Amino acid sequence: MTTIITDPLKDGYDFFITDKWGKEYHFKIITFDVPSGKLSIAVENAEETDNYHPRKMEVLSDYDVDIEAAELKLKAKVKKEINHKSLRMNDEGYIEIKNDSLQGVILADWDMDISEPMFSVDGKKITAQELSKLLSPYGAFKFRLEIIDPSE
């Protein structure tokens, strides 16, 4: 098992980007060698709270990649993610799924109690119970669950 000791928040360079709604985000970007090639990572430079999980995106490239090209691909991925919203507030002030599509991250931590999984959607932390409530209006509908490698 390979241990990566690079800290993007400490060692990365600043990247500022604004979403299509005018909100500015601050990311730190770094590219480094890993056993399978070069890994480019963008980590949102924001405080994690009980409700918010800073976003993290990555792109895995071949060893001989032009680093600038790899990081441009990563920046395009950041732009795409910050411009996609899966959640919205309804007229009653409750969060609901927007456009019948939900995408996010399954949060994992070695210290975490895996019997209560947590998710991050649009940067907002949600519990399995909250996810269940979001899905409740879709009873009897079919669904597709797709697990995606973070570097894709």
PAKOL-499368 format. One line per field, with one value per residue (C-alpha): residue number from 1; residue in three letters; x, y, z. Coordinates in steps of 0.5 Angstrom, whole numbers, always signed. Last residue first. Layout:
% residues N
seq c(NUM;...)
type c(ALA;...)
c1 c(X;...)
c2 c(Y;...)
c3 c(Z;...)
This chain:
% residues 152
seq c(152;151;150;149;148;147;146;145;144;143;142;141;140;139;138;137;136;135;134;133;132;131;130;129;128;127;126;125;124;123;122;121;120;119;118;117;116;115;114;113;112;111;110;109;108;107;106;105;104;103;102;101;100;99;98;97;96;95;94;93;92;91;90;89;88;87;86;85;84;83;82;81;80;79;78;77;76;75;74;73;72;71;70;69;68;67;66;65;64;63;62;61;60;59;58;57;56;55;54;53;52;51;50;49;48;47;46;45;44;43;42;41;40;39;38;37;36;35;34;33;32;31;30;29;28;27;26;25;24;23;22;21;20;19;18;17;16;15;14;13;12;11;10;9;8;7;6;5;4;3;2;1)
type c(GLU;SER;PRO;ASP;ILE;ILE;GLU;LEU;ARG;PHE;LYS;PHE;ALA;GLY;TYR;PRO;SER;LEU;LEU;LYS;SER;LEU;GLU;GLN;ALA;THR;ILE;LYS;LYS;GLY;ASP;VAL;SER;PHE;MET;PRO;GLU;SER;ILE;ASP;MET;ASP;TRP;ASP;ALA;LEU;ILE;VAL;GLY;GLN;LEU;SER;ASP;ASN;LYS;ILE;GLU;ILE;TYR;GLY;GLU;ASP;ASN;MET;ARG;LEU;SER;LYS;HIS;ASN;ILE;GLU;LYS;LYS;VAL;LYS;ALA;LYS;LEU;LYS;LEU;GLU;ALA;ALA;GLU;ILE;ASP;VAL;ASP;TYR;ASP;SER;LEU;VAL;GLU;MET;LYS;ARG;PRO;HIS;TYR;ASN;ASP;THR;GLU;GLU;ALA;ASN;GLU;VAL;ALA;ILE;SER;LEU;LYS;GLY;SER;PRO;VAL;ASP;PHE;THR;ILE;ILE;LYS;PHE;HIS;TYR;GLU;LYS;GLY;TRP;LYS;ASP;THR;ILE;PHE;PHE;ASP;TYR;GLY;ASP;LYS;LEU;PRO;ASP;THR;ILE;ILE;THR;THR;MET)
c1 c(-26;-21;-26;-28;-35;-41;-47;-54;-60;-67;-74;-80;-85;-83;-80;-82;-78;-72;-70;-72;-68;-62;-64;-64;-57;-54;-53;-47;-48;-42;-47;-48;-44;-46;-45;-46;-48;-46;-39;-38;-32;-25;-22;-26;-31;-36;-40;-39;-44;-49;-57;-62;-69;-68;-67;-67;-71;-69;-75;-76;-84;-83;-78;-70;-66;-61;-57;-53;-48;-44;-39;-38;-37;-32;-28;-28;-25;-20;-18;-17;-13;-9;-7;-5;-1;+3;+4;+3;+9;+7;+0;-6;-10;-15;-18;-23;-24;-30;-30;-36;-41;-46;-42;-37;-31;-27;-26;-20;-23;-18;-16;-12;-7;-5;+1;+2;+0;+5;+4;+7;+5;+0;-2;-8;-11;-18;-22;-29;-33;-41;-43;-49;-45;-40;-33;-26;-20;-14;-9;-2;-2;+3;-1;-8;-5;-2;+3;+4;+2;+2;+3;+0)
c2 c(+20;+20;+20;+13;+13;+8;+8;+7;+7;+8;+6;+9;+6;+11;+17;+22;+18;+19;+26;+23;+17;+21;+25;+18;+16;+23;+29;+34;+39;+40;+40;+33;+30;+23;+20;+13;+11;+4;+6;+10;+14;+14;+11;+16;+16;+20;+18;+23;+27;+26;+26;+27;+28;+35;+38;+33;+37;+41;+44;+51;+50;+53;+48;+49;+46;+40;+37;+43;+43;+49;+47;+40;+42;+48;+43;+38;+44;+45;+38;+38;+44;+41;+35;+40;+44;+37;+35;+28;+23;+19;+18;+22;+21;+27;+29;+33;+35;+39;+42;+38;+43;+41;+40;+44;+43;+50;+52;+51;+47;+41;+40;+34;+32;+25;+23;+16;+9;+9;+16;+22;+29;+35;+40;+45;+49;+51;+58;+58;+65;+65;+68;+64;+61;+59;+63;+60;+62;+57;+58;+53;+47;+45;+46;+45;+40;+36;+31;+25;+20;+13;+7;+0)
c3 c(-27;-21;-16;-19;-20;-17;-20;-17;-22;-20;-21;-19;-14;-8;-11;-6;-1;-4;-1;+6;+5;+4;+10;+14;+10;+13;+9;+8;+4;-1;-7;-4;+1;+4;+11;+13;+19;+21;+18;+24;+22;+25;+18;+14;+9;+6;+0;-5;-9;-15;-15;-21;-21;-24;-17;-11;-5;+1;+5;+6;+4;-3;-5;-3;-9;-9;-15;-17;-22;-24;-18;-21;-28;-26;-22;-28;-33;-27;-27;-35;-35;-29;-34;-40;-35;-33;-40;-39;-39;-33;-35;-32;-26;-25;-18;-15;-8;-5;+2;+6;+10;+15;+21;+19;+14;+13;+6;+1;-4;-6;-13;-14;-20;-20;-24;-26;-23;-17;-16;-18;-16;-18;-14;-14;-8;-9;-7;-9;-12;-12;-18;-20;-26;-21;-20;-20;-15;-16;-11;-11;-7;-2;+5;+2;-3;+3;+0;+5;+0;+3;-2;+0)
